[in-house]
Every structure is written in structure tokens, then in C-alpha cells.
Amino acid sequence: MKRYARPGLLSLAALATSICLAPASPAAAGVAAGWQPDTLREAAPDGFVVGTAVAGGGHHEDMPYPDPFPNDRKYRHLVAKEFSSVSPENQMKWEFIHPEPDVYDFGPADAIVKFAAQHDQQVRGHTLMWHSQNPEWLEQGDYTPEELRTILRDHIKTVVGRYAGQIDQWDVANEIFDGSGNLRTSENIWIRELGPGIIADAFRWTHEADPDALLFFNDYGVESINAKSDAYYRLVQELKADGVPVDGFSVQGHLSTRYGFPGDLQANLERFDALGLETAVTELDVRMDLPNDAEPTPEQEAVQASYYQRFLQACLAVENCDSFTLWGFTDKYSWVPVFFPDEGSATVMTEEFERKPAYDSLLETLNAARLAQR
Ligand code: G3I
């Protein structure tokens, strides 16, 4: 539950009073003197976490640099300094953490969970049931339905159990619907071979392995009220009516300035909130068409900044949207140019870790929300 007033709901008089009161603490003295936190995590209101994906695996393996998270000291420093939540970008996906039938590779995931504990950060686990980035032994294996069921249950018990108490939110089911709101019955091995009932089982097994973690559906293209988000809206109601431990619905937020801002984002989050669910933003980035010199114009940067700001404001305004994660914070490691060759500059910092207007818009919005909380 949000522990602060909504930005915009606080009266100017209340804000003035909160700033003019005699300072009762060094922090309050800082506010009185006009000091403002200068990192995202410090600027955030109490109870609101700001996260980043932790770069590694996936597209990075094809790049001419070493795996980012273990090797880039400046990057690590900023992950710790700027963020209060981390999401393994690839390191907990099946092909990385479970590369052979009887082999788990926990090293990179362990390193992230340990780093998070050292820096007082939450962790979002990503992901347990997906149609992509599965190992060949699984996708090409000749398993019976009963064997596949056991494989999924054992995987969930092993991975979720290992990090029990250390992961705050799990993306249990990732991208299970297509753009028309149909279950991915051919792409998703679990749904194809075991039927849709396996979704409920995955949530139940995850809950058994870590009763304290919040369990999410996560997808892209569900920022607005549309066929895909409608499909989730129906499914979570059915599952909750059956007593399945579903806690949350998260929107990834891979935006492009080509397609405009999803103006009904807040309304969409609110309808899931009204079902008693947590909501979250899990993978925000805002890509754009780059000019020939690959440098965004000031106008493009301003549009991008407004998208980031509006996305954050929508989450802040929704009662139980308390986790806001960027899919990387520097263009140095963004997945975007790999997948969208004409687009880029999608994150809030340049390749040299310089802050863009988008970063400033987030910082300013978080500071305003924190002040409104007092
Ligand atoms: O599996 C192939 C391999 O067979 C091939 O030899 C190799 C050569 O390029 O590519 C391998 O695929 C790579 C894949 O990661 C597997 O590790 C892709 O090239 C690479 O682009 C891919 O990138 C990851 C992508 O997920 C895969 O879908 C990105 O690093 C990662 O940022 C991205 O993250 C996803 C979230 O998990 C879910 N939401 C969308 C988001 C962005 O796509």
C-alpha cells in the first residue's frame, strides 16, 4: 500500500507548511535548506523502489565487451548508487540457470542476489515460465507430459527455493498471451504440452517454494486497455476465484516514440489494482528513430523525457504500484539497437553514463512525490 500522498493531491499550503516547519532531523534540515537527493533511489518516496535490469547474458554475449555486471566497475557503482531494486536481465532465465537437464548454473544469479543484499536492494526474479530463452535440451527433448510437469515443478522448487526470502517479486509467467489476447498455445512449451492449467500450477509451486514472494504475470504491449491486457484481466479473476496465489500484474513498458504514449496506462493499472493486485513497471525503456549522426535532437530527448515522466507518474498515482524498473539505465548495454537497428538511445544515460533529460525528469518526479509524502 502506498505510504504517501499522491503527487498533485497535496495542497500547496500543505507543501509550504511541510517545508517551513522547523527542521527536526538532518534530513529535514536538508529540505529546509533546499537540498534534494541526487540519485533515483534516494529521491524516491518511502516504500517505492526504483530498479534496473542487471546487464549480462543474452545479447551481451555477442558483444565485444566482457559480461557487464561482473566486470564494469563504474556500471556496478551506479547500479548500487542509483537503484533500490535489481532484475537479472538474463541470468535467471532457463537457458542460463538450467543449461543441462541435471545442471544448474547459479553463479551469475547468486552474484546479483548477493550484491542486492550488500546494497540493500530488492530483487525481481525473471522468469520461470516463458516461451523464449529455453535451453535446447528442453525445447528439443522428447518428454512425455508427465515428465515435463515434473521438470517444471522441480525447476521452480529448485530455483525459487534457493532464493527464498531474498526475492521480493517473481515474474512467474512471462508473455503468455499474443497481441490478440490468445494464449501462446504453440510457442509456449508448457501450455502447448500441458494445457492452460499449468499456469495455475506454476503459481502454486512458486508460492510453496517461497510463500513471501509476490507472484506476477509480466508482459509487453499491455500498458493500455486492449485485447491482451483484457485477457490478463479475465485470467487473473478466474485464477483468484480458484484460490491461485497470483499477487500481481506488471507492464514491461518497452515504448517507442513512433507509437505515442499509452495515455490510458494509469486507468489500466487501476483496474488491476481494483482486483486487489499489486502492479509494477518492470522493463521501461523509450526508444526513438535516430538521425543519421545517431545523436538524438533536443526535441527528441524532451519527448523521451516526457514519456519516462508520465510512466512514472502513472505508477506513483496507483495505490499498489510500488516497484518501477528500467530495462537498463545506460545505452552502453541496451538491448534496443540489437533488436531495432534504426532505433536507439532508449535509456536514461548515455554510453558514457551521462544523465539525459529523461533521467532528470525521473529524479524531479521522484523528489516531488517524496516531498508530497511528508
Ligand atoms: O539463442 C541464440 C543463440 O542460439 C545464437 O547463437 C545467438 C547468436 O546471436 O543468439 C542467441 O539469442 C540471444 C538471446 O538473447 C539468448 O540469450 C539473442 O541474440 C539476444 O538478442 C537475446 O537477448 C535478450 C532478449 O531478452 C531475448 O529475448 C536480451 O539480452 C534481453 O534484454 C531481453 O530481455 C527481454 C525480457 O527478458 C522480457 N521482455 C522483453 C525484453 C526485451 O526483449
Residues whose N, C-alpha, C, O or C-beta is under 5 A from the ligand:
A	BS01	G3I	G57 G58 H59 H60 D62 E89 S132 W335
